[in-house]
Amino acid sequence: MEEKKLDLNSIIGFVLISGILLWMLYANTPTAEELKAKEKKELVEKQAKEAKSAKTVTATTIVAPADSTQTAAAQAQLGSFGYSATLPSATDAVTEIKNEVLSLKISNKGGYIVDATVLGFEQFEKNSKKAVQIIKDKNASLDITLQTADNRTLHTKDMFFEPKLTTEGRNQVLTLQLKAGPDQFLEYRYVLKPNEYMLDFGIRSQGLEKVVNTSKPLDLEWQLKSYRNEKSISYENRYTELIFEYEDGKDDYLNAASDSEDEAVDVSYIAFKQHLFTSILLTDTKFKTAKFKSDNLVEDEEKDTIFTKNFTAQIPLSFKNGALNYNMNWYYGPSDYTILNDYDRNLDEIMPLGWGIFGWINRYIFIPVFGMISGLGISFGIAIILFTVLVRIVMSPVTYKSYLSQAKMKVLRPEIAELNEKFKDNPMKKQQETMKLYSKAGVNPMAGCLPALLQMPIFYALFQFFPSMFDLRQKSFLWADDLSSYDSIYQLPFHIPFYGSHVSLFPILASIAIFFYMKMTTGDQVMSQPTQEGMPDMGKIMKIMIYVSPIMMLFFFNNYASGLSLYYFVSNSITIGIMLVIKNYIVKEDKIHAQIQENKTKEKKESKFQKKMRELMEQAEAQKAAQKKK
């Protein structure tokens, strides 16, 4: 009887507990409305997560805002553009488009490029494993100021665009739309082609006539805070500058050494050039006006820094028939003359090749010749040496003429000294007799200067050539690991003003070569040129310059491209060799002396210039004699 009672109690307890559990389960079961809300929330979170992690974005279906409170808040802040803030694309997600040479990431927020990586190149030095990124970590922005019909001032960089990635053949096409409604939007369109640093970029509007004030142009602002990419901050910053083309092919630039501003009309492109890499905005429809600003961020060129310049361009975009429609291009890539010139849009003007004849020499002689030599499959250091040898061979006749003139003047020096002594009290007569001596001997005192003047365009052109040669970047030769930067062989524990905190070997070798070259040429010039009464003693000045010039070279080139120092070392060494050959085997002073004496016996017809100079001197002498008589 007790066992039956126990079993009955157990059954009753089990039933009670089961009932309680069933009641709790029923009480906590979500309603159909709650289940629907939960599913919607999970779907939104999933979409946001996928948009954030995905590298490509497909077409986004327009979803009408379900939360009326959210819609009202967005419209209160952004007006009609509040519609864009309620779409699933209203996140910080980015879309990547990439080809073989360039990788770009474009953000939904602002619709502009937030990462531009030039593939295949490393920052600072070879094997640094740091990619060259022109844009990263919010150092750049593209913003259009929108003046709405309801008196709001909005900035596109703060609002969300809806992305759509498609393809056209092998081209990747990314459109981003800032929407004020299902069919009302401002659109950015990016088209990236295979193996191209240049991409198409378009800005257009649709259905915004009643949303945006179209009576005034919209203000577009492009800004870039340029990252340092090279080993030498001083050298890189010297060639980092803002360049623009305006008025049908004219080009200009802002001062690279200090903060600078400018403006222009009918602008066709704007370049934020970072020495060996550059960003360029080009337009088919010329910007009517544009304002430019460059801020130098390098206060001390001897200290490591992250940035070099802060560039800003402000551009008004004009409406046509109530809509925007601009076809443009972006370029993100190397500052390489060959690549830029191939686009046939005057982008080669971005390269600092020099003006006038200097630029002509670089474009049509040096760049093609060096390209041919370096294309032989040899190292770039050997290519520079062969290039230098070729230049010196071409200039050797000029060197010969210069030395020959100096030798003639040296032979005449005793006779000139005799005239100086004979007519020391009559400077006019002394000058007259000296000119007669030059004429009879067949010597032109200016002949030694003219060859030097002829070499000046070559010298300046080469000075501009080497900093512009992208091909030298991170190319090694002997102890130099980068011919586009300095060749440090020893790091000093202290800093020397104007010199730096490292020792470069190629500038030392170039300075030694310059010293011996000047020792040879300047010594002969001092011996050949007589001291003129009332004039400073050029002999003493030239002797000082023999020592000053190499020191200046040493300081000036210590932070410059080692390729340039290599050129000057080889060039001056070859010139010394050529002059030794001329002096010892070609030009003999005894033969020159005999030739001069023979010239004196010949009747030589005066040139019109010589006749005019003689008559002027005779007139001056006669006037002086008349004044003395009075």
WOUR-V601655 format. One line per field, one symbol per residue. phi: phi as a letter, one per 40 degrees, with the letter a starting at -180 (. if undefined). psi: psi as a letter, one per 40 degrees, with the letter a starting at -180 (. if undefined). burial: I if it has 24 or more other C-alpha atoms within 12 Angstrom, else O. A space follows every 50 residues. Layout:
phi=???
psi=???
burial=???
This chain:
phi=.ccccccccccccccccccccccccccccccccccccccccccccccccc cccccbbcdbccbcdccccccccccccbgcccdccbccccbccbbbbabc babbbbcccggbcbabbccgbbcgacgcfbccbcbafgcbabbbcbcccc gbbbbccbbbcbcabbbbgcccbbbbbcbbidbbabbbbbbbccfbccbc abbabagbdcbbcccbcccbbbbabcccbbccccccccbcacbabaffhc baacdccacabaaabfcbabbccbgbbabbbbbccdcdaabbabbccccb ccbcacbbbbbabbbcbccbfgbcabbbabbbiccbdccccccfbgcccc ccchcfcccccccbbcccccccccccgcccccccccccdccccccccccc dcccccccccccdcccccccccbccbdccccccccccdcccgbbcccccd dcccccdcdccccccccccccccfccafcccaccbcbcbacccabbdgbh bbbbccccccccccdccccccccccccccccccgbcccdccccccdccdc ccdcccccbccccccccccccccccdccccccccbbcbcccccccccccc cccbcccdcccccccccccccccccccccc
psi=dddddddddddddddddddddddddddehiiddddddddddddddddddd ddeidihihhhhhhhdhddddddddddebdedddeeidegieiihhhhad ehhhhhidhdeihehhhhieiiiciifefhihhdhiffeiihhhhhhidf fihihdeeihihihhaigbehhhhhhhhheidfhihhhhhhhiifhehii hihiihfedediheeiiihhhhihhhiheidhddddddehihiihiffei iiiiheeihiiiiiifhdihhghfceiihhhiidhhhdiiiihhhhehdh eeiiididihihhhhhhiihfeiighhaiihhaighddddddefffeeed hgeiibdddddddecddddddddeeeeiidddddddddddddddeddddd dddddddddddeddddddddddfdegddddddddddddddefhheedddd ddddedddddddddddeegddehfhihbeheheeaighehhieihhheda fihhddddddddddddddddddddddddhihhheiigddddddddddddd ddddddedeihdddddddddddddddddddddddedhhdddddddddddd eihhhiidddddddddddddddddddddd.
burial=OOOOOOOOOOOOOOOOOOOOOOOOOOOOOOOOOOOOOOOOOOOOOOIOOO IOOOOIIIOOOOOOOOOOOOOOOIOOOIIIIIIIIIIIIIIIIIIIIIIO IIIIIIIIIIIIIIIIIIIOIIIIIOOOOOIIIIIIOIIIIIIIIIIIOO OOOIIIIIIIIIIIIIOOOOOIIIIIIIIIIOOIIIIIIIIIIOOIIIII IIIIIIIIIOIIIIOOIIIIIIIIIIIIIIIIIIIIIIIIIIIIIIOOOO IIIIIIIOOOIOIIIIIIIIIIIIIIIIIIIIIOIIIOIIIIIIIIIIOO IOOOIOIIIIIIIIIIIIIOOOIIIIIIIIIIIIIIIIIIOOOOIIIIII IIIIOOOIIIIIIOOIIOOIIOIIOOOOOIIIIIIIIIIOIIOOIIOIII IIIIIIIIIIIIIOIIIOIIOOOOOOOIIIIIIIIIIIIIIIIIIOIIOO IIOOIOIIIIIIIIIIIIIIIIIIIIIOOIIIIIIIIIOOOOOOOOOOII IIIIIIIIIIIIIIIIIIIIIIIIIIIIIIOOOOOOOOOOOIOOIIIOII IOIIIIIIIIIIIIIIIIIIIIIIIIIIIOOOIOOOIOIOOIIOOIOOOO OOOOOOOOOOOOOIOOIOOOOOOOOOOOOO
